[in-house]
Amino acid sequence: MTSISVIGTGNMGSAIAAIMAKGGATVQVVARDAVKAQALAEQVGGTAVAFGESLSGEIVVLALPYPALADVISTYGAQLDGRIVVDVTNPVDFATFDDLTVPADSSAAAELQAAIPAAKVIKAFNTNFAATLQSGEVGGVPTTVVIAGDDDVAKALLTEVVSAGGVTIADAGSLKRARELEAVGFLQMVLAVREQVAWTGGFAVRA
């Protein structure tokens, strides 16, 4: 049985934890707020620990805002070595909502991989709104999670668990594609903020 640690109890963390649990994984919920962590853990049949305590998951999902990644790195560091680390973030400049905060030739996921080189970083879930993960559809089209990463074995394991949880995976290739995924995630957020699409909608992928 695959073990998952989900760091974060917001809408994305809650939706991803539910998918993983439905897919048969054992779920550990990690958060600073003990009450929220315990509530989500009980909801998905998992366990809860405080942020900073040991991670049990072979897959670690960072369901956090981009600025929080630095805290994860400084807190867990080498504990992430050898693990699959799933980056959900979109590095949006929320002051202007007009740009990404990473260099044009890079991505949040690439920066994360450079900071934890012994981990296997996968970009995933950042082009999905939480509501579409929960409902399993986007405008009548089944929800698809697009992923990118350099380790094919790691991507296969994530795909297996997410697919078992009822959500389709599309593999965009190497971690270099994270830049494009973050651009798509950013554009989707801009459209939602401008009320051109609902937070229950967004981009859909058809096979």
Secondary structure by P-SEA (a helix, b strand, c coil): cbbbbbccccaaaaaaaaaaaaaccbbbbbcccaaaaaaaaaaaccccccccccccccbbbccccccaaaaaaaaccccccccbbbbccccccccccccccccccccaaaaaaaaccccccccccccccaaaaaacccccccbbbbbbbccaaaaaaaaaaaaaacbbbbbcccccaaaaaaaaaaaaaaaaaaccccccccccccc
